[in-house]
Amino acid sequence: MRRLAVSLAGLATVAIAVSGFAPGPSAAAPQIDPPQFDPPRTDSAPSYYSLKLPAGLTVADLVRDGYDISHGHGSRPTLVATTVEADRLRDRGVILGKTGNVYQPVIRSATAGTTYYGGYHTAAGHEQHNAAVTAAHPDLVRLYDIGDSWKKTNGQGQGGHDIQALCITKLTTGDCALNSTGKKPKFVLHAQIHARELSTGELAYRWIDLLVSSYGKDAAITQLMDTRELWVVPMANPDGVDVVASVPSRPILQRKNLNNSAGGCPAADAGVDLNRNSNFQWDPQEGGPCDETYPGTKSVSEPETIAIQGLLDKLYRDTKGGVGEPAAANTTGVFLSLHSYGNDILAPYGYTNTAAPNKAALVALGKKMGGFNGYPVSTGDGGVGYFAPGATDDWLYGTRGVPSYTFEVGGGSGSCGGFFPAYSCMDSTFWPKNKGAFLYAAKAAATPYGTLP
C-alpha cells in the first residue's frame, strides 16, 4: 500500500497539568478534571476493511500491487487502507466492508520519552527497562548488544539503536554464552520485528518482568529458570519503533526498518520488511522498495537481520539437513516470533503449502500452546492467499530444525483488534492469554519433538 502520511498537525500529546493542593480541615476536595481522551480519527486516517475479490484477482495480486493486506488466517484477510485507496479498489471490483478504525481512544498522558499511546513503551523505554532489570538481577540476567539498527549503521551519526537481547536464567558457569554448547535448553521470544505491532513488544516486556520477579517465589518458574535459558529480543526493529511512537496519540503505521537507500519512495513507505529478509527462501518478487513486504536488494541485506540471525545461529546447533528433511528427534529449543494481528499460531513452513517434514510434531506443539491462548494452528499460507518467504521462523526451522512459530496476537476488530489496540487490552486479554503459552513453550524447549503433559 502506498500509505498516505498521517498529518502531524495538532497531534502532539498534550500534558495534563494538575497542581498540588493540600486542603485544610474544612477545605473542599480539589476539583480534578476527568481524563482527556483523543477520539479515533475518522478523516484521512486508515481503516480496516474486509475484502471480497472479483474473479481473476487474488490477495497475492493486491500485495504485489502494494496494498497493505493483514492477517485473517482461516477467514477473510483484512485490508488497511485510507478512504482514497479503498475507493481505488472498489473501482477494480473489490467489495469492501469497513470493520473498524485503526486508532482507539487514548488517554492523553504527561509521560514523555518512555511510553506512548496509553502505555506502550518506546525504544528508549525498552532500553531503560533492559538496563534496569540487568542491574537489579545480576544473578539472573545477562544483557547483550547483538548488533546495530540500520540508522545507527548508515545514518551518519543521526541516531539509531543497538539491537538488544537478554538471557534470563539462574546464572551458573557456562550459562548464557553465545554458543550452542550450554547445558540448558534455550527458549527465545522475539518481538516487534514489525514496528507497528505494538502488543508484541509489551508482551516481551511483561515476560521479562514475570521471570525476574518470580524467581524464588513461584516454584514452577523458579524450576524453569534453573533449567532453561530464556532469551528475549524485545525490539527487533527499534528504528521503526521510534517512527511509530513519534506521534504518541496517533502512532505511525511503520512496519519496516528505515533503510531508504533504494530511493524513490515517500518517507512513510521506505524501508525493508525484516520478516522477508532472511536467506531461507528469500524471494525478490515479494515487492518493490515502496511496498510493505519489500524483501531488500538481497537476502540478509539489513543489519537487523544480521543481528538476529547471528544470535540464533550461535545459540542453536544444526539438527536438520535439507528443506525436505526432518529435524533430529533430540533437537532442543523453541522459538516464538510475536506479530499482530489474527489470533493465530503459524507453524513452518510459511513460504509454501508443501508440508514441513516435521509438520505433525510442529502442529502438535502448536496446539499445546494454543490450549492456553485459544489460537488455532495453521501452516503454509494459513488460508490468507499469500506466503511469507524469507521469514525468521522459517529460517530457523529450515536451517537448524528448531521448532519455530509466529504468534499473531489480537483480533482484527474492536478495541483490542488491529495494530493499535487500546493499552488496557494488555491486562484484559493479551497477557492473560499468552503468559501460559510462553511458559509452556519454555518448558517444551527440552524435548520439543517429544511429549509433554
N, C-alpha and C positions, 0 to 999 in steps of 0.2 A: 504494500500500500504506500503510495506517495503521501505520507502523512502531512497534513497541514499543521504548521506550527501553532500551538496554542498561544494566544496573545497573553503576554505577561502583564499588560496594563491593569493596574488595580488589583493584582492578585497577591501582592506581598502579604505575608502573615502580619496581622495586627495584634500587638500585645495588649492584654487587658491589665490596666494598672489599678491595683486595689491598695489604697493607702491604709497604713496601720491605724487602729483605733482601740483605745483602752477605755471602756466606759466605766464611770464611777458607779457606786451602788444604785443610784436611781436613774442612771442614763439608759436610754432606749438602745436596743440592739442596733448595730450598724446595718444600713441598707446595702446589700451586696447585689450588684446586677447579676442576672442569670447568665449562664454561659452563652457566648455568642457563636452561632453556627454559620458557616458558609454553606448555602444551599447548593445542590447539584447544579452545575452549569448546563444549560439546555440549548444554547445558540450554536456556536461553532465547535463545541466540544464533541468528540466522537461518542458514539453509542454502540451498543451491542445489537446485532440483528441475527435472526435465524435465516437460513438460506434454503430455497428450493430452486434447483437449477434446471434450465431448459435442456432438451435433448442436444447432445453434442458438446456440452460444456461441463467440465469437471472441476472439482475443488483444486486439483493439481494445476489446472489451467489458470485459475484465479491466483493461486500462489505464485506461479511463474509470471503472471501479469503484475505482480507487486502488491496484491491486496493482502490485508492482514487477517488471515484465517486462523482462528484459535481453536482450542481443543473442544471436541464434542464427541469423544470416543464412545462408541456404542449408540450414539444418537446423532442428530444433525450437528454439523460443525457450526461454529459461530463466527460471524464477521465483526470486526472492529472497524468502524468507518464514520467519517463525517457525513453530514447530510448531502453534500455535493457528490461525494464518492458513492453513496447509496443510490442517488439518482442516476448516476452513470451506469451502475449495474442494472437498475430497472430498465434502462434503455436497451440493455442487452438481453432482456427477457428474464432476468433473475427476479424471483418473487421473494421479497424481504419482509420480515416481521420484526419490529423493534421489540427487544426483550429486556432492555434496561439501559440505564445511564452508566457511563464509565465511572463517574465520580459519585461518592456518597457524601451526605452532610458531615462536616468535620468540625469539632470544637476548635476554635482559634486558641492558640497556645502561646504563652510568653517564652516557652523554652525554645532556644535557638541553638543551632550548631550540632546538636546530638540527636534530636528527634524531629519528626515532621509528620504531617497528615494524621494527627491524633495520637502518635506514639511510636510509629515505626522509626527505626534507628538509621541515621545517616552513616556514611562511610566513617566519618570521624567518631561517631558514637560506637560503632562496632570496634574500631581500633582501640578506643579508650577502654572498652569492656574487656577486650582480649588482654590488654596490658594489666588491667586491674585484677582479673582472676588469676593471671600468671603470678603476679606479685603476692597475692593473698594466699595462694595454694602452691608453694614451690615443691611440695611433696606429691602433687597430683597433676600438675600442668607443665607442659613444655611448649613454648611458642616459637614458631619458625617463620622466617621470611623466605618463601619458596620462589620468588621471582617478582618482576615488576609489571605494572599495568602498561598499556600502550602509551598513555600520555606521559608516564614517567620515563619510558624508554625513548619516546620520539617527540616529546613536547617541548624540546629545547628549554628545559628548566621551568616550564609553566605548570608545575604541579604533577599530579598523578599519585600513585599509591604502590606500596608493597602488597603483594598477594600473601595473605597470612593463613597459616594453618596451625591448629592447636592439637596436641596429642594429650589426651586425658587418661590417666591410669594411676594406680598406686605405684609410683616410680621405684623400680629396683634396678640393679645393674643390668645394662643392656636394653632397657625399655626405651621406646620412642626414638630409637636410632633410625636414621634414614636408610634402612636396608630391609630386606625380606627375611633375615635370619633370626629375628627375635622369637622368643618362645610363645608370646601371646598372640592369638589370632587378632586380626585388625578389622574394625568396622569404620568406614568413612562416610560421613554425612557432608554433602556438597550442596551449597546453596547459592542462589542469586547469580547464576551464570547469565540469566536474562534479567537485567537490572530492574525492569518494571514489575517483576513478580514479587511483590512486597512481602507476602506472607512467608516466603521461603527463608529469607534472612532472619526474620523474627523467630521462626521455629528453631533455627540453628542457635540463636541467642539463648532461647529458653532451654534447649537441650544442654548447652554448656552449664547454665546455672543449676539445672537439675542435678547434674553429675557432681559438681564441686560442692553443692550444699547437702548432698545426701550421703557422702562417704562417712562411714562410721555411725550413721543414723538409720539408714534403711538397709536391711540385711541383704536384700536381693541386689540392690545397686552396688553396695559395698563388694559383694562377691563378684559382680560383673567387672568392677574396676580393678579387682585383684587379679583377674584372669584374662582381660582383654585390653587391647589398645584401642581407644575410642578417638578417632581423628575427626576434626571438624574444619571445613573451609566455609566460614560464614558468608563470605562475599567473593565469588569467583570473578566478578566484574565490577570492581569498586569505582572505576571512572564512570561507568554507566549509572551507578547509584548516585554519584554526585549530580548528574544531569536530572535524574528522576526527582531528587529531593530539592532541586534548585527553586522550585515553586512549592513551598511547603503545603499549602492547602489545595493545590491542583497539580499533583505530580505529573511529570512529563512522561509520555509513553516511549521511553528509551529502552529498547530491547538489546541492542548490540553494544559492542565496545565503541571506542571513539576514533578508530582508525579512519581518517578521512583522506588517505593518500591516493585513493582511486580517482578522486575529483569528480566534478560534475553533479554532485548531489547537494540538495539543501542540507543545512546542518542537522536538521531533525531526522534525516534519512541516511546519513553517512554511518559507516561502521561495518564490522564483520560479525556475523552470528557465530558466537563461540561454540555453540552446540551443533554446528555444521562444519567445524574446522579441524577435527581430528584426522589422523591419517589412516583411519579404518573406513573403507568405502566412501571416502571423500568424493563429492560429485560437483564438478564445476557448473553443472546445469541447474543447481539449486536456486539461482537468482543472480541478478546483476547488482552492482555496487549500491544502488539505492533501495534494494528490496530487503525486507525483514529477514529473509533466510539466506542472504549473501554469504557464501562459504569462504570468501577470501580468494586471493590470487593463486594460492596453492594450499595444500594441507599443512597444518601446524605453522601457519604464517604469523600467528599472533602471539605476543609474549605471554598473554594469559593462558593460552592453550599449552605453550611450552612449560609454564609453571605447573599446571595441573597434571598434565601427562607425565612430567618429570617426577612429581611427587608420587603418583600412583605406580609408575614404573619402578621406583625404588622400593615401595612398600610391599608389592605383591610379586611373588615368583610366578613364572610362566608354567602353567599346568595344561596347556592346550596346544594342539597342533594347528591345522588349517581351519578355515571358516567352517567347513563341514564336519570337523572332528570334535568329539565331546571333550569336556574338561575331565581331568583325573578325579576319581572318586574321593581322593583325600585332599582336594582343594580346600583351602581355608579362606575366610574373608567374606564380607558383604559390602556392597557399595550402594548408597542411595543418593540420587541426584534429585533435588527438590525443584519443582516447577509449579506454575499455576497457569491455567485452572482446568478443571474437568472432573475432579473426584475420581481419579483413576490410578491404577498401578500398571505401568508399562514394562514388560519384560522383554529381553532380547528375542529376536532381532527387531529393530525398528526401521531398518533400511529396506526390508523386503518382507513379503508374506511367506517366503520359504521358511519352514520351521527351523529354529536353532536346534543343534544336536542334543542339547540338554533341556529341551523345551518342557518336558513333563516335570522335571525336578524344579526348573525355574518357576513354572506356573504354580506348583505345589507350595513352594516357599512364599511366593507372592500371595497366594490365598491365605496362608497363615498370617501374614502381615495385614492383609485385608480384613481378617476377622476382627481386628482392633479398630480400624478406621472406616470400615464399611465400603471400601473402594473395590470395584471389580478389577480383575486382572485381564489384560489383553496383550497380544503380540502383533508384530507386523504394523500395518497402518492403523490398527485398532478401530477400523470402521470409518475413519475420517476421510480416507481417499487420498492421502499423501503420506510420504515417508520422511524419515529423518536421517539420511546418510551423513556420516561424519559426526555422530553424536558421541558424547563422552561415555555413556553407559555401554553402548555397543562396542566402542573401542576397548574398554577394559575387559568385557566378557570375551570379545572376539579375539583379543591378543593374549590375554592372561588366563581366561577361564573363570574369573571371579564372578559370582552371581551379582548382577548389576541391574538396578531398576531406576525408573523415573516415577516419582510420585507427583501427580497433578493435583495440587491442593485447592479445594474450593470449587463451588459450582459456577455456572455461567450467568446466574441472575440473582437478584436480591441483594440485600445489604452485605452479605458475606460472599457474594459472587464476583467474578471477574478479576482483573489485575489489581484493582484498588479497593479491596473490601474495607469496611469500617474496622478500625483498630480493635474495637470491642469483640470482634469475631475471633481474635486470638484466644481470649479467655473462654468464650462461649462455645467455640466449635473447633478451631484448627488444632490448638494444643491438646485439649482433651482427646480428640480423635486420634492424633498421631503419636502421642507420647508412648503408648503401649506398643505401637508398631515399631518405633525406634528401638525400644528396649528388646523386643523380640528379635529384631534384625541383628542387634549387637550380640545377643546370646547365640544366635544361629551361626555367627561367624566361625565358630569352632568346627562345625560339621554341616556346612550349608547344603551339601548334596546327600546328607544322611537324614536321620529322622530326629525330630524334636517333638515334645508334647505340645 
